[in-house]
Amino acid sequence: MTPRKTRILTGITTSGTPHLGNYVGAIRPAVAASRADDAESFYFLADLHSLIKAQDPARTQRSTLEIAAAWLACGLDPERVWFYRQSDVPEITELTWLLTCVAAKGILNRAHAYKAAVDRNRAEGEDDDAGVNAGLFMYPVLMAADILLFNADRVPVGRDQVQHIEMARDFGQRFNHIYGGEYFRLPEAAIEESVATLPGLDGRKMSKSYDNTIPLFAPRATLRKLVASIVTDSRAPGEPKDADASNVFQLYQAFASDEETAAMRRAFAQGIAWGEAKQQLFERIDAEVAPLRERYETLMARPQDIERLLRDGARRLRAQHATPLLRELREAVGLRDLSQAAGSTGKAAAAKATLPQFKQYREADGRFHFKLVDAGGALLLQGAGHASAREAGQLVARLKQGGGAGLRAESTGVWLDDQVVGELGEDVALEDVAAALASLAEAA
């Protein structure tokens, strides 16, 4: 059997002109990852997400075109990857509702964007939910549907988005537990530590919301002017400067090689003038962006070609991935053909009838657990509690891949190498667990 490629999924909300933060934090690392032979990459234009804030139809349309052209100009190969517009895949919105029906409201209450809105309202003496639409509150569920529909393994995000990946894991895990199947893989966040969050002109995170961005394909003269406007401190030429506290240095580091970065750090320590530092930053950014800018302008002149490409990508993606999974999920939750015999449970239940299963869930104490049951539902192995869904999922993956190898039973429970796995079910021998795991490994 050919090994499954690692699935990598990312997207950019279509609510503005692509800027350097989008390029460094999402586009560049994702395009680079797509070139790996063992990767299957999914790129989407998140136009449904944009409606939460941007309610200007012309702006949404223009931004969608600009972002599509940007990704293509930056090296995205639509013959090699899945490239599509979110709104062209209706299965995403249907899955959003299925996940909404298993998502805990308490988890959504803790989402960063919603909490920030509530905090602002309280500071201004307003009702907690003043000006907050349901789209903002439900944003993490739609994002989870984007990810889970294609069973993505890795999602390149900024550190501020890691919480949403954890939520996607929670919703997928909850669905799997309720409906007794392994419908969804649990995704991992992939962060490029040094550039996950790029500073803007004023030092805050580069964001359209703060109006502090540097457009990715700004003309050379405009780029020079914007770089010159970056906020710095008042230290004079010749006076040592703190590179790690400098927006100029952080931006330079995101585009420079290790050697160039080390040289700039020395220059800061030696008191480089801010004007000279900004000039070097401008030249370094422009050297990378200039050839991309030319390709971008060519693409923007032919929007009909981009539209045709996006529609074709969505059509093929739905046929191969989205529609088959939604058919299985509808069967799982009971949205079934009434002419079929009652009790028919489809592909997932057929597999369940012949193979052992792992079931993952979260207890009231907040810890994450799993259990291994046989084809009839009898408990074989009760997993120990874990602080995070990721820890529990990683151990389950090790057990599946190992096929029972390395397990040992001690008075303190079942162990795998130096890690406690859990406890055997009543009247269950370690050999029974090993045999169940071997069958799962063979079926994978």
N, C-alpha and C positions, 0 to 999 in steps of 0.2 A: 504494500500500500504506500502511495506517495505521501510523504509527510505534509501536513497542512502548513501552509505559509503563515507567518505572523501577520495578522491584520492590523494595520495602522490607520487610524481615522482622525481627521481634523477638519476644521472649517473656520470661516470668519464671518461674523455677522455683517450683513449688507446694509449698514447704516451710515456709511461715509466713504471718503476717499482712502484707499490703502496708504498706510504710513509706515515709517521705518520700524515702529514697534511691532506691527503685524508681520513685517518681513523677517525681522530677527527672531521674534518669539514663536512664529507659527509657520510661515511660508518656507523660509529657507531650510530649517531643520526637517520639515515634513517632506519637502521635495528631495532633499538628500537621502532621507530614509527610504523613499520610494524606489531608489535605484538599487537597493540591496536585492540580491537574487532570491532571498528567502522571505521577502516582504510582499504582501498584497495590500496596496494602499487605497484608501477611500478619501476623496476630497469633496467637500460639499459647500455650497454657497448657502449660508444660513439665513435665507430671506424671511422665513417664518419667525425666527427669533427677533429680527429687526423690527417687526410690527409692535413689539412691546413698547418701544420708545419712539421710533420714527414713523410718524403717520403722515408722511409726505410722499404720495405715490411716485411722483417724478423722481424724487431723491432716491427712493428704494430701487427703482428701475435703473437709474444711472449708476448707483453704487454696485449693483449686481454686475453690470457690464464691466465696470472698472476693476472689480475684484477678480472676475473671471479672466480678464485680459492680464491682470497682474500675475496670477498664478502661471498662466501659459508663458508669459514673458520671462518668468523666473525659472523656467526649465521643466515645467510639468509636461509629461508626455501622456496625452489622453489615450494613446494606443497601449500603454503599459499599466495605467492605473484606472480606477473608477473615478470619474469626474462628473458631478451632477449638481443640480439645483434642488435644495431641500423640498420646495413646494411641488416639484415634479414627481415626488414619491409619496403618494397618499397613504401608503402603509405606515409611514412615520407617524402621521396624526392618529391613525387607528391604534397603533401600539401605545401612543401617549395615553389614550383613554384606558386601555387595559392596565397600564402601569399605574395610572391615577387611582384605580380601584384597589390597588394593593399598597400604595405608598402611604406611609404614616404622616399625618398632618404635622405631628410634633417635629419630625425631621425637617419638613419644609419651613416650619417656623424659625429654624436655626440657620437657614440659608443666608449667606453673607449679604447679598443684594437686598433681600427683604428686611433683614435686621437693620441694615444701614438706613433704609427708608423709614423704618419705625423710629430709629434713634433720632433722625432729623426731625420727624414730626413731634416727638416728645420734647426735644430741645426748643422747638418753636411753640410749644403749648397746644399743639393740634391733636386730634384723634390719631391713634396709632396708625390706622390704615388710610388716613387722608391722602388722596391722590395716588393711591397704590391700586393698580389694576390687577385682575386675576392672572394676567399673562406674566407679570413680574413674579408673582407668588409661585406659579406653576412652571416657571422657566426650567428648574432642575429636572422636572419630569420629561419635558420635551427633549432636553439634552440627553437624558438617559435613553429615550427612544431612538435618538440619532445613533447612539453608540451600540445599544443592545440589538437593534434590528439586524445589524451586520456582524454581531458577535465579535466586535473589535477586541483585540488583545491589548493594544497600547494606544493611548490618546495623548499626543503632544499638547501640553497646556502650560500656561503660566502658573506659578505657585498659587495665585489667588483663585485658580479654577480647580485645584485638587479636591476641594470639598465636593464639587459636583460629580467627580469621578467616584468618590466614595458613596455618594447617594445613588449613582447608577448601579454600583455593586449591590447596595442594600436593596434597591427595588427589584433587581434581577434575581437576587437570592431569595427574596420574599416570594416572588412569583413561582420560582422553581419549587420552593417548599410547599406552597399552598396547592399547586397543581401536580405535585409528585413527579416531576421530570427534570431533566437537565436541559432546559430550553435555551438558557442564556449562559454564555461564558462570562466570567467576572473580569472586567477590564482593569488595566493598570495605568496610572498617570505616568507620562514620560516627560521629564523636565530637563531642559538644558540649563544647568544651574547658573552659569555666568551671564546668561542673556534672557532668562525667563521673563523678567520684567525690565523694560527699557525706560530710562527717565526721559521726560519730555523737556520742552524748552524751559519750564519753570521748576524742574526738579522733581515734580510729582510723576507718577506713572504716566507714560505717554498714552493718551487716551483721547478719543473724539469728545468724550464727555467733558474733559477739562479744556478743550480747545488749545492744546499745547503740543500738537503733533507736527512732525516734519513729513509732508507728503512723500511717498516713496519715489514717485517719478516727477518731482518738481523740476523745472528747468534748472540748468546749472547755475544761472545767476540768482534764481530764487533760493536754491539750496544754500548758496554761499551766504545770502542775507539772513536766512533762518538760523544757520549755524552760528553766525556772528551774534545773534540775539539771545543765545543760551545764557541763562542766569549763572553768574560766577560770584565769588567773594571779592573783597577789596584788596587782596594781596598784590603787591606791586611786583614788577619784573625784578628778578634776582632774589626774591623772597621765596623760600621753600613752600611748596603747596602740597596739600594732602590729596594724593591721587584717589584714594578709596572714598573720599567724601565729595569728589568732583563729578558733576554731571558730564562734563566734557570728557573726562577720562573713561567713565563707564560707557559712554557712546563709542569712543574710540576703540575700547577693548572688544566691543561687540563685532567690529569689522576687521580688526587687525590680527596678524599672526601672533604667536607667542613671543617671537623675537621683537616684533614691532611694539608690542605691549610693554615688554620689559624695558625697551629703550625709552618709551614715553614715560614710564614710571620714574626712570632715572632723571629724565628732563624735568619732571615735576619736582623732584627732590632738589634739583639744582636751580629751581626758580624760573622755569620757562614763563615767558609773558603769556597772558591769557590770549592775546591776539594771535600770537604764533601757534599756541596750542590749538586754537579754533581753526586756523588755516590748515594745519596738519590733519585735523579731524575732517574738515571739508574735503580735502584732496583724497583722503582715504575712503570716505563714503562714495565720492563721485567716481573713483576708479572702479568700484564694484558695481555701481548702479548705472553708469553711462551706457554700457552695451544693452542692459535690460531695458532702459528707457527707450531706446530706438525700436526694439521689438514691440514694446508696449504701444507705442504710437501707431505702428503698423496695424496691430490687432484692433485698436480702438476705431480705426477707419473702416473696419468690416464687421459690424455687430451681427449681421445675419449669419456669418460663419460661426460665431460663438454660440448663437442661439441654437443653430442646428447641432452643434457638437454637444451642448448640454442636454438637449432633448434625446439625442441618441444614447448618451450615457445613462440617463435615467431609464429609458426603455429597456436596455440590456440588463441593467442592474435589477430592475423589478423582476424581470423574467427569471434571472438566475438566483437571486437571493431573497428579495423582499416578499414577493408573492408566495413562494413556497413556505417560508417561515410563518407568515400571517395565517396561511391556511392551517398550519399545524397548531398555532396558538388559538385560533378560533375553535378548533376541535377540542383543544384542552379545556377551554373555559366553558364549553357547552353551547357555543353559537354554531349549531350543527344543522345539517340537512335533515329535516323532519321525516323524510321518506326512508331514511336509513334505520336499521333496527336499533331500538333503544339499548344503550349499553355498549354500542360500538365505540371504541375509544381511539381508533386510529393508530398511527405509526408509533407515537410515544408510548402508549399503553402496551402495544404489542412487544416493544423492546423491554418494557418494565416487567412483563410477564415472564421473560426468559432470562433476565440478567439482574444481578444485585444492583442496588442504587445507593448513592450518597445523597443525603438530605441535609442541607445547611440552613440554619436558622439563628435567630437572635432571641435570647431569653430576656425576661423582664429586668434582670440585673445589668443589662447592657452588654454582656459578653456574648461572643459568637461561638456557636457550637456546630457540630455535625454528627451524623450517625450513619452507619453502614447497615443496610437491611438486605435480607435475601429477596428472591423473586416473589415470595409470598408475603413480604412485609415484616418478617420476624427480625428482631434486633440482633445483629452480629457484633457490632462494635459501637460503643458510645464514646464519642470524642470528648476530650477535655475542653474547657472553655478558653477562649482567646480574647485578647484585648481588642483586636480589630478583625474585620471580615477578611482582610488581606492575609493575615497570619493563618486563619482557619483555611482559607482557600488554597494557600501555598502548601499546607500540609496534606490536604486532600489530593492536590495534584501530584505530590511526591508519592503518595500511597498508590494512586492509579498507575503512574508511570513505572513504579517499582514492581508492580504485580505481586506484592507480598514478600519480596526479597528483603532480608535484613530485619524483619520483625522478630521480637522476642517478648516472652511473657515473664514478668517478675511479680513479686508480691505487691508492688506499688502500681501495677497495671501493665499495659502493653506499651512497648518502647520501639522506636525506630532510630537506630544509632543512639545519639545522646538526647533525644527528644521524647517526652511523654506523649503518646498518642491518645490514650484513653483507657477504657475498661471493656473487657469482653462481656457480651450479653450472657444472660443466664443459661447455663448448660452448654455454652459455646466453647469449642476448643480453638486454640490459635490456628490450627490447621484449617479450620473452617473459614476463618477470616482470610488466610493466605490464599485459599482456593478461590474465594469470591473475588479477591483483588486480581488474581491471575486471569480470571475470566474477563474482568473489565479491561485489563491491559491487552488481552488478545483481541477483544472486540473493537478497541480504539483504532 
